Amino acid sequence: MWAAVEVKVCNKQGPDISSDQQPWSLAFADGTRTQTTGLNGGDLPKPEYPTLPTVVKAGDCLRGKIPFPVSKERRPTKIVYQPASATTSTEWTVPPS
């Protein structure tokens, strides 16, 4: 089974930034996380977020869906964004269904 997170990264001003699927993960109540598979194409939800680093220039945005493998029995509690160079993460709570 798949879960998809719709992501939008904007660069309001300043130097170019780069974004891709790698810094994103889903966190579960038991402390485990699942990483994106980096897949694209096929029957995955559209539009897809880039799997390779993509430049976002000042004044531009990058938007798309990121697929994650999940089991039917588990529901993520948070969406986590943590680039490899960062010492902290940014997190969003997944609302209960």
C-alpha positions in Angstrom: 0.0 0.0 0.0 1.1 3.6 -0.7 0.7 6.9 1.1 1.4 10.1 -0.9 2.4 13.4 0.6 1.8 16.5 -1.5 4.9 18.8 -1.1 5.4 22.4 -2.2 8.8 24.1 -1.7 9.2 27.8 -2.6 12.2 30.0 -2.8 10.8 33.5 -2.1 14.1 35.3 -2.5 17.8 34.7 -2.3 20.1 32.2 -4.0 18.9 29.1 -5.9 18.0 26.2 -3.7 17.8 22.5 -4.6 15.0 20.1 -3.6 14.2 16.4 -4.1 12.4 13.5 -2.4 15.3 12.4 -0.2 14.9 14.7 2.9 11.3 13.6 3.4 10.0 10.7 5.6 6.9 9.6 7.4 7.1 9.0 11.2 4.9 6.6 13.2 3.8 6.7 16.8 6.2 3.9 17.8 9.2 6.1 16.7 9.8 4.3 13.4 10.1 6.1 10.1 9.7 5.2 6.4 11.7 6.8 3.7 10.5 7.5 0.2 11.3 4.8 -2.3 12.4 7.4 -4.9 10.0 5.9 -7.4 8.4 7.7 -10.2 6.2 6.8 -13.2 3.6 4.0 -13.5 0.5 4.3 -11.5 1.8 6.6 -8.7 -0.1 9.8 -8.0 0.6 12.8 -10.3 2.2 15.2 -10.4 5.3 13.5 -8.9 7.9 15.4 -6.9 11.3 15.1 -8.5 13.5 12.2 -7.4 16.7 14.0 -8.4 17.9 17.3 -7.1 16.0 20.1 -8.9 16.9 23.8 -8.8 14.3 26.2 -7.4 15.2 29.8 -8.4 14.1 32.9 -6.4 10.4 33.6 -6.9 9.7 30.0 -8.0 8.1 26.9 -6.4 8.3 23.2 -6.9 5.3 21.0 -6.1 4.3 17.4 -6.4 3.5 14.1 -4.6 6.0 11.9 -2.9 5.0 8.2 -2.5 5.8 6.2 0.7 5.3 2.4 1.3 3.1 1.8 4.3 1.1 -1.1 5.6 -2.7 -1.0 6.0 -2.3 -1.6 9.8 -0.2 1.6 10.4 -0.9 5.3 10.0 1.8 7.9 10.1 1.6 10.6 12.7 4.1 13.1 11.2 5.6 14.2 8.0 9.3 14.9 8.5 11.7 17.1 6.4 15.4 16.8 7.3 18.1 17.5 4.7 21.4 15.6 5.3 23.1 18.9 6.1 20.6 19.9 8.8 20.9 19.2 12.5 17.2 19.6 13.2 14.0 18.6 11.3 10.8 20.3 10.4 7.7 18.3 11.2 4.0 18.5 10.4 1.4 16.5 12.3 -0.8 14.1 10.1 -4.4 14.7 11.2 -6.4 11.6 12.2 -8.8 10.3 9.6 
